[in-house]
Amino acid sequence: MDLEDAFQVVGEFGPYQKRAVAVLVLTQVYMACQSMLIVLVGATPTYRIEQDSVPPSQQELFQHVTFTEDIDSIVTEWFLIKQQAYKVSLAGSLFFAGLLVGNVVFGPLSDKIGRRPVYLTGLFFEVVFGYVTALAPSYEVFAVSRLLVGLMNGGIGLVCFVLTQEYVGKSYWAMTGTLTSMTFAVGIALFGALGYFIQPWRSLATAANSSGVLFFLLSVTLPESPRWLYSQGQTERAEEVLRYMALRNGNTANHLMLQRVGAAKAGNHDKRGAGVLQLVLHPVLRLRTMVLMYVCCLRHAACGLWSPPSHTDQIT
């Protein structure tokens, strides 16, 4: 039988797959918190410079500035104001630069060595670098950690989405994809609530990152994608995973046998059809990529235009 027929036997969206998809979908909450972290930890309070003119050097500025709001952020700790104010936006930009690279690199990497090892490795290092963010002794360490967190965040976000699709039958692809996006949006709202109750920026960064430890421990129990195994010609391993899913779903699949696909044939097909260049070379993929890029640019531009000024300053 082919793979889709096998999912009919195993169960397209049985209890085990629901639990596995729930772990992956809920991980989006953690990823959303990391994506939005700079919004709160980089908050700039109003401040007053107690001098007739702006001091010429940053060192002199530290001696004359007074923050008039009780906000604990990287701005107040490292005095990222005036000539140094750009560093807040720079840290955010570094995160999204890493996000871009992670999306480009982790996809082909997961095609070559597997979804599960790439996902677990990325999630592990995102948690590690997230704690580096919370404990950063200087702005430079903080900025580098945000770049690395973004790299991992972008990579595992892509692989996480793919796994939610490949664990279930194709009739549930739309539902699991929608749930993933919805949960990310919920995560943004939850991070705002977390920031309301936890205001010191280091405590907030630690709390937002700690959920990643739980999701990593839960993700260790997840199997490799049977669809990826089958595409690589590892038919026997794919059958083992499918039989395990069937057992956990309460179904019988002892005699499940997939149609054999040679590893060489699968590898040749992968070489012909895979690759980032297909987004440009294939006419349908090219159109969809352009539409998605336009929508993303429009959305982020709208968010930027509607954002209120973050701070004011005055010289007395």
N, C-alpha and C positions, 0 to 999 in steps of 0.2 A: 504494500500500500504506500501511497505518497504521504507527505507530511501532514497535509490538511485532513486526510482520512484518519491519520493517527490521532490527531487532536479530537476528532469526533469520538474516538474510542476512549481516550484519556479523559476527556472533558475539556471543552473550550475555555471555561472559566470556573473551574471547580473550587472547593474550599482551599486547597493548597495554593492554587494560583492567586486566589483573592488575598491570601496572607502575604505571598511574595510580592504582589503588586502593591499592596498596602505599605510594605516597608519601603519600596522604591518611591512611591508617590509621596509618602510623608517625609522622605529625605529632602523633598523640595522645600519644606519649611526651613530646614537648616540652610540650604543653599540660598534661599531668599534673604535670610538674616545676614549672611555673609555679603550678599550683593548690596544690601542697603546699609551696611554697617557705617560707612563713612558719613552718611547723612546725619547721624546722631553723634558719633564720636568726633566728627569734625565740625560740630556746631560752633558758630562764632557769636559770642555774647556782645552786647554793647559795651563799649569801653570809653574811657576818658584819658586824654594825655594832658597831664598837669604841667604845661609849659606853653609859652607864647607861640612857639613854632615847633614843628616836628623835628625831633633830634636827628642829626645827620647820620648816626650809626645805630645799628640794631641793639648794640650793647647799652647805649645811652637810653634808647627807647624803653628797654626793660625797666629802667629805674624810674621812669616817669609815667608809665601806663597803669591805669586802675580799671579793672573790669567791674562794671556796675551791675552785672547779673550773676547770680550764684549758679554758674554752669561749669562743670568739670569736663573738659574735652582736650584733645590734642592741641587746640588753639591756646587754651589757657596754660597748659603745661609747658609748651615749647614756644609760646608767644609768636604764633603764626599770624601776625597782623602786618599791615602796611606792606613793606617790600617783601615780607615772607608769606603773605596771605595766599599767594599762588600755590603754595605747597599743599594746601588742603585739596584743591582741585587736582593737583598733580597726583596725589595718592589715589584719588578716585579714578583718574585716567589710567594709572598703572594697573589697577585692578581690571578694568575693562579691556586694556591691551592684552593682559594675560588671558582673559576670557576668550578673546578672539583667537589667540594662538592655540589655546586649549581645544577649542572647537575644531580647528584645522588639523591638529596633530593627533588627538585622541581617537578620532573616527577611523582613519586608516590603521592606527595602531591596534584598535580593538578588532578590526577585520583580520589582522595578521596573527595576533597571539591570543585572541579570545576576549569576550565581553567581561567575564567575571574577574580575571586577574587585573585588567586595566581599571575596571570600576573600583575594586577594593584598594588597589594601590593609590589611585587618585584620591579616594575618600580618606584614606589613612593620612596621606601627606597634607591634605587640606586641613584636617584637624590639627596636625602638628604645626603647620604654618599659622593656623588661626590662633594657637596659644602663643606663638612668637609675636603675633600682632598685639595680643593683650599684655605681654610682658616686655615689649620693646623698650630698651633703655634710651633710645634716641629716635629722632624723626627718620633718619636714614634707614635704620633697621625696620621701622614701621613701614616705610614706603616699599622696601624690598619684599617684606612679608606680604603686603597687599598684592604685589605683582604675582607672587607665587601662589597665593590663595586663589587669585583670579584664574591663573593657569589651570589649577586643579578643578576649580568650580566649573569652568567652561567645558573641560574635558568630561568630567563625570556627569554633568547635566545631559550631555549628548548621549553617553552610553546608558545612563539611567533611563532615558526616554526609549531607547531602542530595546532595552530589556523588558520594559513594560509591554511592548508590542510582541516580542518574541516568546514570551512565556504563555501567551494566550492564543486562542483561535482567531482567525482573521476577522470574524464577525464582531469581535470586541475591540478591534484596533482603535476605532474612533472614540470609544468610551474611555479607554485607558489613556489615550493621548490627551483628551479633554480634561480628564481628572488631574493629569500631571500639571497642565497649565493652570487650572483652577487652584490647585493646592499651593503653587508658587505665589499666586496672588494673595491667598489667605496667609501665607507666611510673611508677606510684607506687612499686612495688618497686625499680625501677632508680634512682629518685631517692634512696631510702633508702641504697642501696649507694654512690651517688655521694657522699652526705653522710658516709658512713663514711670515705672516702678523702680527701675535701676538706673540711676543717673550718673554715677561716677563712670567715666568712659572705660577704664580698665575692667571694672566689675561687669559692665555691660558686654564688653567684648568677650570676656570669659564665659558669661552665662549664655550668650548667643552661640558660642563655639562648642559648649559642652554637650549639647544635644547631638552633635556629630559623633561623639564617642558611642552613644547608645545606638545610633543608626549603623555605625560601622560594625558593632558586635552583632546586630541583627542581620546585617548583610552577609556576614561570614557564612551563614547557614544557607545562602541562596546557591542554587546549582548553576552550572554553565548553561548558556542558551542552547536548547536542542536544535533550533534552527541554524545557529552558527555552526554547531558540530556537523550537522547534516550537509551544510554548504561546503564544508571543508573535507568531505568524504569520510568523516569519522562516524560512520553509520552505527556501529555497535555502541559507541558511547552515547549517541543521540537516543538510541533505543533504551539504554539504561536509565537515562534521565526521564524519558517519557513513561517508562514503567514505574519509576519512583513516584512521578506525579500522579499516575493513575492509582497507585496504592494509597497515597495520601488523600486522594479524592474519593476513595472507597469504591473504585472501579477495578475490574479485572482486565489486565492486559498482558498476561503471561506469554501469550502467543503473538504479541505485537512484533511484526517484522516490516521494516521499511524497505522500499525499493533501493537497491544498491546503486550508489553513485561513486565512481572511482575517484580517488584523491587527485590523480593527475588531471582528470577531466574537470573536477571542481576547481583546481588551481588554475587551469588554463582559462576557464570561464571568468574567474576572479580577475585575472590579469587583463582580459579583454574589456571587462565591463566596469571595473572599479576604478576609483581615483577621483580626486578633487576636480580635475579638468573636465570630467563629465558634466559638471554643473554649467560649464560654458559651451562644451561641444555638443551636448545633446539638446535639441531645440525645445523639447518640453521642459526639461530640467532648467534650461536657461531662462525660459519665461517665468517659471515658478520662482526661481532664485531672484530675479529682478523684482517681481511683485513683493516678495517677502522683504527684500532690502528696502523697497520704497515704504512699505508699511512700518517697518522698524524705525526708519529715519523720521518719518512723519510723527510717529508716537513719541519718540524721544525729543523731537523738536517742540512738540506741543507741551510736554512736561517741563521743558526748560523755559518756554515763554510764560507759562502760568505760575512758575515758582516765584514766591514773593522774595524781596530782598532779605538776606539772612542776618544782616547786622547794620548798625550805624555807629559812627564814631564822632567824637567831638573833641576839640582842643580848647582847654580853658587856661 
